[in-house]
Amino acid sequence: MVEASHSEDTQRALSLLRESNQDQILAEFEKRTAEEQQAFVQQVLHLDKVTPGGLTDYVLRARRFLDDSKNNVNPFDNYKPEIPHGFDLIPGEPLFEEMEELGLQELSKVGFVLIAGGLGERLGYSGIKIDLPVTTVEEDYFYLKFYVQYVKACRERAVALMDPSQDLSDFQVPLCIMVSDDTYDRTVKLLESHNYFDLDRAHLDIVKQENVPALLDNDGKIALVDGQLKAITKPHGHGDVHTLLYQNQVAQKWLKQGKEWMVFIQDTNALALKTIPSVLGVSKKNNWEMNSIAVPRKPGESIGAICRLIDQTDNTKEVVINVEYNQLDPLLKAKWEKGGDVASDKGFSYFPGNTNTLVFKLAEYVENLEKTKGVIPEFVNPKYADEARTTFKAPTRLECMMQDYPKLLQNKGAVGFTTYETWYCFSPVKNNIKDGAVLSAKNMPSFAASQGEHEFFQWTNKMLEKVGVQIEYNTEAEDYNGIKLAFGPKILLDPTFALTMNELKQKFQGVNRISKNSTLILSGKDAQVQDLTLDGFLRVEGSNKATGEVTNTERVELEHSTEADSEVYRIRGFKPKHLTN
């Protein structure tokens, strides 16, 4: 029976290779031992199972995309770009507070999807990115913990607004984590080591993205590992999240549980969660099926841009969608403005930057998944080794992006975006300190871990200032391995303390002053601050109330890290120094 099964598997695998014209692999197959052949057969069958459309169709699609790429075919040739119109929100303005209050009512109907398939190698960090600390002031305060704290805070606020006569024992705000082969084991280990942060396991889903075959050339030849009968595989892109949510029945399950919104968040952009109440309010008010969080961008800035594209073959068809920055300028020069991606009178591009924090209206989202199975249109981006564009520097693969979801709507459905100032919602940690220093020298965001921590604190300082707290800023920047940052008060605002600007107002009563050297840690929905003058260290949690003058020599200072320090500190250029009385 075993031999018969192997024989059937082998025939199926070889048939797939023949159908996709992999003659070079078939020839190599014949030279290998039975053991090597069987291992490869199982890999081929697995790839056929997990690759969207199956192996043969994947190779056929790849050939078409590679041919277009070779001939410089622009995927937007049939579209004319126009300035998109979205929703602008500024903290402190009446519209912002209105949207936050409207969004609070939606927290009982939301679920979160965390995109967590990446390692920290690009940062100089050997762990998974969601295990990277958001801040070094508090030990063990890493991204996954921060996100879970936010989910818990949403549940607390939702329950407080629900009918107390209801049985709420099983009510949860669900979380789904998309992982990869690289991150699955370590993500599970991180969750287990913290007892899943006391989350209800029935409301926590983990879906795993698989890799797809890498391709050697324009003919779609599958690349093999040197000297082995083993296909090279690479990630297919985070657009697979839609397929995974469909295949694992996550979106459908949440819909049956009464959820109405699904929010996608990235692994290392903590500030994105600050937008959730207000952006839910915008989605609710406008009845949008998809809402992207956007920021102002400078012309030519290396961030995808949101555009309104009109189909030139049928001007009744249009789509509001992300266009990658390397495609944007040529498209604009050809069909919009000869200057291309130029600045408006405000100094920013007419086309705002996409942050990849996305909100979907769940009923319509599930309906569309049922039609499309969540398969996002792909693209290919080979790095050519010759001018004729026939040879690759390294094997390539088809990819897809989650923000390309509007392509599945076929010009139907309301798609919009909400723009915030950058400081409010966008400080992703994605660059190592050396690359970050190069960007910083050009007066561009470094997107390094040091800046991510700095802007995490700056967000709180600015928001507390807006609600009347007197914040003393540090005007002298320190150079941390080429990235200059001026740290003021280091205030760790846990989501359980406050989710909205109105909550911050309610939590800080009277006249409050915080010095530039202070460290303040705030957590718990019942914690309060009133008439506080702080110069030192203070922790306010649970149902505690901080008041009066607090002066001590306790605080957390940041000193330069060295090569002897851990990766967490080396990638920042600083480490915390805890001073005591």
N, C-alpha and C positions, 0 to 999 in steps of 0.2 A: 504493500500500500504506500509506503514511504517513497519507494523508487518511482512508482506510478505518479505520485503527486509531484515529485521532482521533475519527472519527464514532462508532465503537463505544464508545470511552471516554466520550464526551460523553453518549451515550444512557444508559450505565450510571450515570454520575454524576447525571444529571437524574432518573433513575428512583429512585435512592436518596433524593434530596431530596424527590421527590413522596411516596414511601412514609413519610417521616418528617415530612410536612406542613410543609415549609420554603417556604411560598408566597412569603414576603417575599424570600427569596434567589432564587427562580426569577424573580421580577419584576426584581430587580436584575441578574440574569445577562443578561437580554435587552438591557439598556442598555449593556453593556460591549463593548469591542473584542474581536476574535477572539483576540488575544494574551492579554488578561486572562482571557478565558473558558477558554482551554486551560490556563493556569496554575492556575486554580481547579479545573478538572476533575481535574487531577493531584493537587491537595491533597485533594479529596473522596475520590478513590479510595484515596489513601494513608491517610487517616483511617479509612476503612472497613476497611482491611487491618489496621491496628495497634490499633484500638479494640476492647477485649474484647467479643465478641458481634457486632461489626459496627456500622455507623453507625445503622441503623434500630432495632435492638434497644436500643442505647445510649439513644436518644432516648425510646423507649417506657419503659425502666426509669426514666429521669430523671423522666418525668412522674409515675410512681407515687410515687417518693421525694419529689418536690416537693409533691405533693398531701398526702402524710403530714406533711411538714414544715409546710405551711401550716396544717394542722389539728391541729398539736401532738401527733401520734401518737408515743408513746414506743416505740422498737423493743424495749424490754424489758417491755412490758405483760404478756406471758404468763409472765414469770419472777418467781420469788421469790428475793431474794438471801440468801445464808447466808455465814457466816465461812468462808473457805477454809483448808485445812490443808496446809501445805507443809513444807519442810525448812529449819531454821535452822542456819547455820554461823558459828562465831566463831573467828577465827585464834588458834591456840595451844591450843585444846581438842582432846582426843583424837579426837573425831569429825571435826573439820576435817582433821587430819593423815591420818586413815584415808582420807577421801575424796580427798585430794590424791594419796596413794600409789596408790589404785585408779584414779584418773583418769590418772596417768602411763602406766599400761599401755594406755590407750586412745588415746594421741597418735598412734600409727601408723595409726589408723583414722579420723582426723578431717580435715575440710576446712573452710575458712573462707569466708564470704560477707561482703564489705564493702559496706555501703550507702553509696554515694558520689555521689549525684545532686545534691548541693547546692552552691551558691555561698556565699561568705562575706559577702554584702551585708548581712545582718542584723547581722553582727558589726562592720561598718565595714571589711571586708576585701574587696578586689576580686578576689581569686583564688579558686580552688576550695578547699573546706574542708580536704581531705586534704593540701593543700600548706602549710597553716598550721603553724608550728612548735609542737611540744608544749612545748618549753622554749627559752628564749633563751640559756641558759648555754652550750650547744654549738651552733655554727652548723650549719644545714642538718639539724636533727633534727626533721623534720616528721612529721605523723601517719602518712602512708603509709609512710614509712621505718620508723617505730616498729612498725607492724603487720607489715611484711615481716620485720623483725628477729625478731618473735615467731614468725612462721611458720617461719623458719629455725631458731630455737631449738627449736621443737617437733620438727622433723625430726632435729636432733642428738640430742635426748633419746630419740626413738623408735628411731633406729638403734642407739643404745647398748644398748637393751633387746631388740633383735631377734637372732635366731640369726645369728652371724657367718659361718656356712657358706652362708647365702643370698646370692644375687646382688642387692645393694642399689643397684646403679648407677643404676637407673631409679626408685628409690623416692623419692617426694616427698610433702609435705603440700600439697595443692592450695589455690589461692586463686582466688576469683571476685570480680570487682568489678562492682557494678551502677552504671552511670552514666546520665546524662540527655543530652539535646541540649545543655544548658548546659555540661556538664562533660566530655563525651567527648573532644573534641580536646585539651583541656588536660591531661586525665588521661593520655592516650597520650603527649603531649609530655613530661610529668613522668617517666613510665616510661622513655621513650627517652633522655632527658637523663641518666639514671642507669643506662643499660644494663640496664634492667629489674631492677636490684638483683641481678643474676646469678641471677635465678630461672629455672628451667626453663620456657621458654615453652609447652611442651606441657602444663604443669600450671597455667597461668595463663589464666583465661577472663575476658573483658570482655563483659558483656551490657548493652544499651542500652534504657532505658525511653523510650517515646514519649509525647507529650502527647495529650490527648483534647479534643474540642470544648468550648468554653465556652458557657454557655446564658444567654439574656437574661431569660427569664421562666418562670412556672410551666407554660407550654405547651410548653416545651422548644425554643424558637426558638434556633437557633444564632447566636451573636454574631459580627458582622463587625468588622474593624478599620475605624475611622472613615475614610470616603472611599475605601475599597478593597473589592475583591471578594476578600476573604481572611478565612478563619475565624480567630477568636481561639482559641488552644489553651492549655491549662493542664495541669500535672502531674496524674496520676490517683492519686497516692499510692504509698508504698513497698510496699503490698501487691502491686503488680505483680511484685515479685521472684519470687514463687512461680510465676507464669505464665512469666516469662522463664527461670527455671531448667528448667521443663518444655519450653518451646519450643526452647531451645538445647541440650537434652539434657545439661545439666551434671550434674544430680542423678543421672540414669541412668548417665552415664559414671563418676562417682565410685563408684557402687554396684558397677559391674563391676570397678573397680580394687580392690575389697575394703574400701572405706571404710564405716564404720558410723554415723558422726556428722557432722552438718552444723551449724556454729555461725555465727549471724548476729551481726555487730557493726556498730556505728554509726560514723559518720565522725570524730567528735571527742569520744569518751569513752575515753581511753586506759586508765583504771582498769578498764574492763570485762574486759580481757584478764587481769588478775590473778586472775580467778575460774576460768579455763578448766580447770586440772587438777582442782580440787575439784568444779566443777559437772558435769564429765564423770563423775566418780566417783559423784555423786548420781544422774545419769541412768542409769548402768550398774546401780547397786544397786537402783533402783526400777523399772527397765525402762520408763522413761517415753518416750512418743513425742514429747512436747514438754515442755521445761523452761524456764521463764522466770526470769531473774535479777531479784530484787525487793529493795527497800529499805524500811525503816520510813518511813511518811509521816505527817505531821500532818493532822488533820481539815481538810478544805478546801484542802489543798495542791494546787497546779496541776500534778498529775502523774496519769496514768491509774492506776487501782487494779485489783488482781486480786481477782475475786469468784467465789464459787461460786453459780451460778444454777440453780435448780430449775424445770423446766417444770411450770407449774401445771395443765396439761391432762393430764400424764402424769408423775407424780413419780418414775418410774423413769429419766427422762431428765434429765441435768444436764450442765453444762459449766463448767469453770474457765477464765475468760477475763478479759481486760482490759475495764474499763468506763471511759470517759473521765470526767474529774473533773467536767465540767459536767453529766453525766447521772447521776453517782453519787448525789449528795445527794437529788435528787427521788425517785430509785428507792428509796433507803433509807428516806426519810420515809414513802413510800407503803406499803412492804411489809415493813419490817424493824424500824425503831425511829423513833418520832416525832421524836426529836432529830436524826435523819439520821446524818451522818458524824461520830460522836462519838469521843472518846478513851477508850482502855482505861485500866486502872490504871497502865500503863507510860507513859502520856502520848501514845501514838501511836494512829492509826486502827486499827480491827480489820482494815482492808483495805489490805495493803501496796502500795507503789508499784511500777509496772512500769517497768523500765529499757530495755526493747526489746533486750536481749541474750538471744538465744534459742538453744536447743539442740534439734535434731531427730534422732530415730532414723531413719537414712537408708532402711532397707528399707521400713518402713511409710510413710515420707514419699513415696517414689517410687510405691509402690502407690496412695497417695491422689491423687498428681498424675495418674496414669494415669486415674483415675476422674473427676477434677474439672477436669483441665487447669490446676490451680493458680489458678483464677479465684476470688478472694476476694469475699464479699458486700460490696456497696458501701453508701455513705451519701452524703447531701448536706448541706451546711452553708451555705446562702445567708445573706448579711447583708441584712436587709430594710430598705427605706427608708420603709415605712409600717406602721401598726398592723394593717391588713388583711392584711399579709404577701403582697401581690401584686406589689410592685415591689422589685427588688434594687438595692442601692447600687452593685454591680459584678457583671459576669457571674460565674456560679458553674459548678461542674462536679461530676460524680460522683467520689468518692474511695474508696480502700480502704486498709486498714492491715495490715501484715504480721502483727501480733500477733493479728489476728482469725482466724488459721488454724484454731483449734479449731472454728469454725463449719462447716468442711468435714468434720469428723469425724462429724457426725450422731450425737452423743452416744456415740460409740464411741472407744476408745483412751484410754490413760492420759496425762493431762495434769497436770503439777505445777509447782511453783515452788520456788526456793531463795532464801532471804533472807539477805543479808549486811548488816552495818552500812554506812551510806552512805559513810563515809570510805574503805571498802575497795574499792568498785566503781563509784561513780557521781559523776562530776564533769564533765558534758558542757559543752562550750564552745558556747554558742548565742546569747548576748546581747551587744549592744554595751555599751561601758563606761557610757554614760549610763543605760540601762535597768537594767544591773547595779547601779549605785549606788543607784537607787531601791529595788530589792529588798533590797540590803544594809542600807539605812537602816531597813527593816522587819524586820531580823534574819532575813532569808530568804537562801537561796543565790543569789548573783548570776549564776551560770553564765556569767560573763564569762571572757575569755582569761586575765586576771590570776589569778583564783581557780583556773582549771584548772591553771596552772603551779604555783601554790602547793600545791595538793592533790596534784599529781604528786610533789612533793618530800616532802610530809608523809606520804604513804603509805610511802615508803621509810624515813623517820625512825621512824615507828611500828613498822614491821615489824622493823627492825634492833634497836629497843629490846626487842621481844618475844624476840629470839634472843640477848639479852645485851649488845648494844653500848650503851655509855654515850653518849647523845646530849644535847648541850647545846642547849636551845631558846632562841629569842629571845622574851622576854615583852613586848616593846614593839612594837606594831603601827604600821606606816607607812600613811598615807593616800595611796592612789593614785587620784586623781580620784574620791573618794567611796567607794572600796572599801578597807577597812582590813585589812591582811594583815601577819602577823608571820613573816617568812621566817627559818627556822633554817638548819641545814646544807643546802646545795644538792647533793644526791647524785643523780646521774643513773645509775640502775640499768638498764642495757640488758638486754633479755630473754635475751641469750646468756650473761649472767653467772649468772642464777638464775631458775628458773621457779616453785619451790615454797618453802615455809617451811623444809622440811628441807634443801634445797640452801643456803639462806641460813645455816642453822646450820653446815653443813659448810664453807662458804666463809669464815666469820668465826670463827677459832679464837683461844683465849686471851682476854686482856683488851684490848678495843678502845675508844678514846675519840675522839669527833669533836666539835670545837668548833662553836659556832653560826655562826661566820664562814667555815667551811671550804667548799670546793668539791671534791667527789670524783666522778670519772667511772669507772664500772666496766663492763667488757665482756669477753666471752670465757669459755667454759665451763671453762677451765683456770686462770683467774686466781684468786688467793687473797689473803686478808687475815689476818694473825696478829699479835697484840700490837701493834696500831698505835695511836699517839697522833698525831692529825692536827690541826694548826692552820695552815691554809693551803690550797694547791691540790695535788691529786694525781690522776694518771691511772693506773689499773691495768687493763691489757688483755692479750689474748693469753694467755700462760702466766706472766705476771709475778706476783710475790708481794710484797705490801706489808707491811712490818714495821718496828718500832721507832718512834722519834719523828721526825715530819716537821713542821718548823716553817718557814714562809716567809711572805713578804708577798704572794705570789701568791694571788689569789682572784678571784671574780666578785662584785662588788657591784651592787646594783640602784639606779639613780638615776632620777629623774623624767624622763619623756620630754616632748618638746615638739612643737608642730605642725610643726616642721621635720624631725622624724624620720619614718622609714618607717611604713607602716600597721601592720606587725607590732608595733612598739613603741607606737604611738599607741593601739591598741585595748587595750593592757595598762595604760597609764599609767606604765610604767617601761621602762628599757632596761638591758642589761648594761654594766658598766664593768669591763674586764679589768685588774686591777692586776698589775704584775710586780715582781720583786725590784729 
